[in-house]
């Protein structure tokens, strides 16, 4: 394993340790994880879209509607 360049000979970066950067599962485990799909991503995207829609509706009813017709 390579050591760091800062003069400390005993220090080895954690990035060089296999357990810190590699998945220790088999091919079946990887396929099982991939089969579940990006649920977290869809959840975060759904929450952000719901928040954006709620903010837009709040602006519409509290800012635009009370002003009435323009013109």
Buried (B, 14 or more C-beta within 10 A) or exposed (E): EEEEEEEEEEEEEEEEEEEEEEEEEEEEEEEEEEEEEEEEEEEEEEEEEEEEEEEEEEEEEEEEEEEEEEE
